[in-house]
Amino acid sequence: MRITILGLEQMRTAMAIRLAKAGHEVTLYSRTRKGAAGLADTDVRVAFTVAAAVNQAQVAITVFSSDAAEDALTFYPGGLLHNLPSGAIHLCMSTLSVEASRRLAAAHAEASQGYVAAPILGLRGATASGNLRILAAGPEIQVIRCLGILETLSQGVTRVGPRAELAHALKLGASAFTVALVEALAETLAFGEKAGIAPSHYLAILNQSLFKSPLLDVLGGLMVRHDHEPAVQTVASAAGDLTMLLQAARELNVGMPLAQPLLQQLQNAKSQGLAERDLTVLSRIRSQDQGKAPAAEGAPDADRRRPDRRKASEPRKDSGPEKRKAASAGRPAHAERRKPVLPTEPAPEPPAPEPPAPAPAAEPLSPTTGARYLARADDGTVELDAWKTTHFECLGGTVWAWVDGARHATFWNTLAEVQDAVDTILFVQIQPRILVNPNAVKEIKPLLWGRARVLLAGGTVFTAGRKACRTLAFLLH
């Protein structure tokens, strides 16, 4: 597939390399030759204008962190909207507001182009390893066309629905939840430390006894180690996400009383020069608020030192230039830089014009979801009814569906994808490669050791294990 990638330098380069290794024909957009560094020994092509980058693309991926950057690249005359071929898809992996995502969907539909929203959840910098999860939303047939790309870039894809902006709404909500979790954990660990409980011990008790969450383990580990270099989400990006979430909440007339104080905490951290630190740096602020800065094990750094509390009347003991230089290394981060440096994002050559007025959202190509799904047909695709599907079987990396005795090749590759997508019926996995619709079961004949022979409508017979038999018996009686 011909793919173009545009966006943040660190992420676009890692994506381009992964997709090229997977056999795709990849073009990367960069305004400068320096921005294409690291691609010399790869098959990735570099283009220096948006038009040249996307005019032959089947899918154009964008990955930005703000509405302004996305709009600038998309709507100006030499941008994505005016140069992407008809029928091609804009795969938006940026972090955007709900309104911006809705506006993009409408604009691309009017231009006879596709639009799929696919924001990222995962560790910052994990793009190269594919250690991400992706939220995907948009017309089903367009999402299916992009699934191979998204699976190459991630550990898994969660399909949200036919309206593209829903993926960005979920992303913003997940970001807000993460900030709330970090703040709550920061306050709890600061309280425990003041009471005499080591933060590492407190964290272990919380996560082993209450939550058992990998995310809590990662975030708490950063707090305990005082390691606040960008790893999950920066203070600046979290503040931006919360701002967009509150904007969407106002439009929907939804009260979010917790979000505004959280945003204020992030703004306070930014004012202290911590914008580009991981949001777990809130634990440092909480610890200082309790009257005790976090103590370090091993070599101290700027995060682990106490602020200089020398009285104004005290003379400074180290007046020599070398000692002053050494002392400056121990000052808090906000003393070293008064103005946070935000990550640079490529911008198009001319200034961006005003974006077009929002148009009505495009109708999805598939009229229903959940109970209906698409499968391959000789002349394209066919829509099938999950209620009439007797079973799914995974063979050779393709999931096959049986409907009215006929077999159809679906666009899914695993049974887990089926269960995620067909959310109105609980299909039961009776074998490693078989999912059965309980509504299609005609007879269950017991066998030895708790197994049973299951007869489906149409005459198909399978052998089910003990656990599957118990589930079927529960559902059918």
Secondary structure by P-SEA (a helix, b strand, c coil): cbbbbbccaaaaaaaaaaaaaaccbbbbbbcccccccccccccbbbbcccccccccccbbbbbcccaaaaaaaccccccccccccccccccccccccaaaaaaaaaaaaaacbbbbbbbbbccccccccccbbbbbbccaaaaaaaaaaaaaaccbbbbcccccaaaaaaaaaaaaaaaaaaaaaaaaaaaaaaacccaaaaaaaaaacccccaaaaaaaaaaaacccccccccaaaaaaaaaaaaaaaaaaccccaaaaaaaaaaaaaaaaccccccccaaaaaaaaaaccccccccccccccccccccccccccccccaaaaaaaaaaccccccccccccbbbbbcccccccccccccccccccccccccccccccccbbbbbcccccbbbbcccbbbbbcccbbbbcccccaaaaaacccccccccccccbbbccccccbbbbbcccbbbbbcccbbbbbbcaaaaaaaaaaac
